[in-house]
């Protein structure tokens, strides 16, 4: 998982062309977070290049030694003859090869030390230090323990004919979505779930929803997993704009993929729940004002918010103590002056938003009672705000469940899954054929042994 974070940090740098958000500002104007990502990128790149160089020169040196030995052992040279001169010449080549080899190793060690020292200096300057590194190590252990399941999901993600990856929905970097299409076992248009993944607004990626997408597709439900610009490639307004455009694409084009445009459900998890709820409410406000829109909030049959946070004022200190530092959080959210605009729970209290609230059909909030990343109280207060403006709202709290239990460990465990069953039953509520198929559906297969799931729960940094 640590390599995953680095990989997508590198992707952001490549997509940005090593420039700032507007594509023009150069390195001198970069934020500290961008400099940190760049230093990590350079460290990885330098390390990889030196490993390759090390292997190349090792091979070159051994090859030369074998070649010299083979040539010089053919026949004893005549004293003062051409063969003796050739031996001296090839020995000189071997000497210089060894010299170049040693020089490259020294250069690699010196540069790696320098970049490592700069990385730790910058970590200390940012105030993240060893606590941040400890969380990354815990994240790496967590990912390793769940790797048996991740590998199986990755295989289906890359090779299943039911997965259509990286469909373009916009003109910005990472404006892509993955579609999970059910097997063609029944005729007619199918219900659709638009899923927005989490990732602390920094490491979100559309493939994180592949487990959910594959499992819902088995129940005859199409899933569209949206990708969107993460920080520092974009800030919260960019994320909301990307997600809104992705929803628009699905609403206007899903029928071409066998989806029913009249049965579209929106779902977000963690940071994705925050972003998608912002996009939904913003669209409802535009619709209530009579503005020109590309999709309607009332077109969304229901919204599913999983383990989300909906009030930035309440989240900033909590997330700071959890490792997402205040300075970074403020940069992501475009400063404290933007908190109210991107806090759905607060916006609903504005008088001008009450008319927009009437366009929201059904909101369902899911949360684990033992969620320490985003406490369950976040969903409770949002549910109260929704009910205060007469929006049909359901709050479902799962006792003893953590931030990752509902989205990862439970689905990887197989068998009965309360959250999954709740979602499927709501989508198929008015579909007798779907309900009958759900009743006889085989139990889901276990993907990870129980002991690994329990250990993963112990080391999880979430």
N, C-alpha and C positions, 0 to 999 in steps of 0.2 A: 504493500500500500504506500510505503514511502516512495518507492520508485514511481508509483502511479502519480503521486503529487508532483514529483519532479517532472514527470513526463508531460503533464498538462500545463505545468509552469513553462516548460520549454515551448509547448505548442502555442501558448499565448505570446511568447516573444517572437516566434516565427510568424504567427499571424499578424502581429503588429509591425513586423519589419524592424524590430528593435527601436520603436518609436513610442511616443506617449499616446494618450487616448485619441487625440485629434489627428494622429498620423503625421504630424509636422514637428512637434516639439522634440528636441534632441535630448541626449543623455544628460546634459547639464541641468535640465529641468525635471528630471525624474524624481519620483517620490522615493523615500527610503525603502518602501516595500518592493518597488520595482528594482532598485539597486540590489536588494538582497536576492531576489529571484535571479537576477542577471549573474551575480557572483556564484550562486549555486549552479546555474547553467554552465558558466565557464569552468567551474571546478569539475563538473561531470565530464564536460567535453575534453578538458585537458587530461583528466585521468584516463579516459578512453583512448585518446590519441597516444598517450604514453604507453599504455598497455599494448596497443597495436605496434608501436615503434619497438617496444621491448621484444615482442614476439618476432618481429621482422628481423631485427638485428641479431637475435639469438639464432634464428634460422640461417641468416646470411653468414654469420661467423662460423657456425658448425658446417655449413655447406662448403665454405672456403677451406676449412681445415681438412675436410674429407677429400676435397678436390686436390689440394696441395699434396696431401699424403699419398693419394693415388698416383699423381704425376711424378713425384720425387722418388717413389719406391719402385718404379718400373725397372731401372737399370742404373748401376752406380755411374755417376757422371765422370767424365774425363777431367783431370785436374786442369783448370784454366780453360776448359772447353765451354761450349754453348750451354750444355746441360747444367753445369755448375752455376753459370750466370743466371740461367732460368730459375734455378732453385733460390738463389739470392733474391731475385726479383719477386718471386711469389712469396717468399718469407716477408719481404717488405710490405706486400699487399696485406698479408695476414696481420702484420703489426699495425698498419693503419686501420684495418677493419676493427681490431680490438680497441684501438684508440678511439675511433668514432663511436663504437658501442659503449665504452665506458663514459665518454663525454655525454652521450644521449641519456644514459641512466642518471648521471649527475644533474643534468638539466631537468629531467623529469622530477627528480626528488626535490630540487630547489623550487621549481614552479608549483608543485603540488603543496609543498609546505607553505609557500607564500599565500596561495589562494585559500588554503585551510585557515591560516592565521587571520586573513582578512574576513573570512566568513564568520569566524567566532567573534572578531572585533565588532562586526556589524550586528551580529546577534545580541551582543552585550549592549551596544549603543541603542538598539531598538527596545531593550528591556525584556527580551524574550528568553535569552539565556538557556539554562539547562532545563527549566520547566517545560519549555517548548520542545526541546529535544527529547525529553522523557515521554511526552505525549506522542511524538512521532514514533519512538521506539515501541510504545504500547500499541499504536495503530498498526505497525508492521507485524507485531506478534499476533494481533487480532486477525489480520488478513491471512497470515500463514496458517493459523488454526482452521480457518474457514476455507482454505484453498481447495480442498476436494470438491466442495460445492461450486466455488467460483469457476473452476476449470470446466465442470460439466455445463454450467450456464454459458460460459464463453464459447464452448464448442457449438452449442445450439445457436448462439448469437451469430457466429460467423458462417455456419454451414447449413442452417435450416432454411429450406425454401420458403417458409412462412414469415421470415424476417426480411424486410426491405429496409436497408440501412441508408442513412444519410440522404434523405430526400430534401431538396432545397426548398425552403419556404420564404426566404428573404434575401436581401443583397448584402447583409452584414456578415462579418466573420462568425462562424459557428451557428448561422441560421440554418440548421439542419434538424431533421427529425427521423426517428426510426418507426416503422410500422410493423406491428405484429398481427398477422392475418390468420384467422382460424382456418383449419382445414376445410375444404369445400364439401362438407357433409350435409349441409342443408341449404335450401334456396332462400331467397329474400335478403333484404338489407339487414345488417347486424348493428347492434348498439356499439357505441364508441366511447372509449375513455381517453381523454387527453391528459397525459401525466407529465408533471413538472418535478424534476428531481431536486433533492437538496444538495448540500455540500458547503454549508457555511458561507454561501455567496462567493466562494473562492475556488472550490474544486468540484463543482457540479458538472455532470456529464450525462448525456442521454443514455449511455449504456448502463448507468446505475439502475435504470428501471427495467432491465432485461428480464430479471427473475419474475417480477410482477407481470410484465408483458406476456411472457411465455405461458404463465399459469392462467391468466385471464383468457388468453387465446384458446386454451384447451376447453374453456366454457363458452365458446362461440361469441367472444367479445373482442372487437378490434381495439388495439391499444396504440396510441401515438405518443411516443416519448420525445419531448422537446429538448433540444439543446439551446443554450443561450449564452451570451457573453458573460463571463465571470470577471470578478475583480482580479487584477487591475486592468484587464482588457475593456472593462466597462464598469459603470457604477449602477446604483439601483434604478435610476430612470432608464438606462439602457436595457437592463434586465427585464423590467416591466414592459418596455416597448417590444423587445424581442418576443417575449411570451405572448403578448397580445397579438402580434403578427402571426405567430405560430398557430394560435387558436383560430384566427381568421382563415388561415390556409386550410385547416381541417374542416371548419364549418362550410367552406365554399367548394372543397374538392374531395371530401371523403367519399361521396357517392361513387366516384370513379374507381374506388378501391373496395366497393361492396359495403360501405358504411351507411348508416341511416342518419342523415343530417338533422332529423327531428328527435334523435335519441343520443345526444352528445352529453357526456358527463366530464366535468373538470376535476382533476385531483392533483394535489401538491403534497410533498413530504418535506418536513423541516423547513429549511430556507425556501424550498420550492413552494411550500404551503403559503408562506408569507408573500412571495412574489406573485403567485397565481391569484391570491385573494386581492392583492392590490390591483392587478390587471382586471379582475372581474368587477370590482367596485368602480374603478375608473371608467370602465366601459358603460356601466349602468348610469353613471353621472352624465357622460356624453349623450347617451340615448335619451335620458330624461330632459336634457336641454334641447333636444331636436337637432343635435349636430350630425354631420354626415359620418356614418360608421360603416365598417366593413363586416362586422358581425354583431349580433345582438346578445346582450346579457340574458335576456329572457329565452334565448335559444338553448341555453345550458339547462338541462333538466334537473341537475343537482350538482352541488359542489362538495367534494370530499377533502377535508383538511386533516392531514395526518401529522401529529407531533409538531404543529406549527407555532410560531410566535407572531402575534398580531399587534403588539404595542411596543414600539421601539424605545420609548422612555423607560419601560420596565425591563427591557432586555439588555441595555447597554452595560450596566454594572454587573449583572449576572454573567454575561458573556465575557466581560473583562476578567472576572475571577476564574472563568473556565478556560482562559487562554486566548480568546479572541480579543485582543487588546483594544482599549478605547480609541486610541489614535487610528488604528486600522478600521475599526467599525465606523467611526465618523467619516473616514474617507470613502468607505463603501456607500454609506447612506447620504453622502453629499452634505455633511454637516448637520449639526443639531437643529438648524432652522428647517430642515426637511423632514424631521421626525413625524410631525403631525400629518403631513401629506402621505407618508408611507406607513402610517399606522392605521390599518382598517378599523380596529376597535375604537379609535378616536374619531375618525372621519364620519362614522355613522351617527355621531352625536350632533353633527352640524345640521342646522335646520334645512339648508339647501340640499342635503343628501337624503332626506327622508323620502322625497319623491322617487329618487333613484332606488332606494331600498325596496320599493314595491315591485321592482322588476326582477328581484332575486327570487327564484322559485323555492329552492330547498337547500339548506346548508347543513351538512353533517360533519361534525368534528370528532376525530378519534385521538385518544391520547393515553399513554401509559401512566399509571399512578406513580411509578418509580423512575420517571424520566428526569434525569439531572441535567441534561443538556439544555432542554427547554421545559421548565416545570409545567405540570398539568394545569396549574392555575392560569396559564396563558390562554388555553382553550376555554376554560370556564368563564373568564371575564369577557372573551370575545362572544361566547354564546349568549351571555347576559346582554351585551350591547346589541346583538342581532335581535334578540327577543324584545328588547326595548323599542325597536322600530318595527315590530310586528312581522319579522321575517321568520318563516317556518324553519326552526332550528332543532337539531338533535345533537346531544353531546353523549358520546359513548366512551367511558373510561374503563380501561382494562387493568384490573388490580395486579400489582406485582410486575408489570411490564415496564421495560426501560425504553430508551430512545431507539435502540437497534433491535430489540426483541420483535416488535411488531413488523418491521420492514425486512429484517434479515434472518435472525435466528429461527423464528417460528416458521417462515416459508421454507427454510433449508431443512427443518426438522421433518417436514412432510406430515401426512395424516391430517387431522382436523386442525383448522386455523380459524379462530374466531373472527379476526379482521377480514380475512378473505371471504369467509362465508357471509358476513354482513354486507360487504360490497356487492357480491354476486346476487344475493337475495334482493337488494334494493334495485339493481339494474334489471333484474328479471321479474320484478314485482308484478308487472302487467303482461308478462309473456308466459303463457301457460306451457308452451312448447319448451321454453328455456327452463322453467321450473321442473318440468318432468325429466328433462335430461340431467339437471343438477341432482335430482333425487337418486339417480342410478349411477352417477359419476363415480369412478373408482377412486379410492383414497390416493392422495398425492404421494409420490415416492420420496423417501428420505434421501437427502443428498449429502449429509454430513453426519458422522457418528455422534451419539449423544455426549460422549465424554469430551469431544472437541468443542461442541457447542457450549458446554458448561464452562470449559476453560476459557473460551473466547469471551463469554459473559463476564468472567472474573477480570480479564486483562483489558477489556474494552475501555478506551479513553472517553467514551461518550456518556 
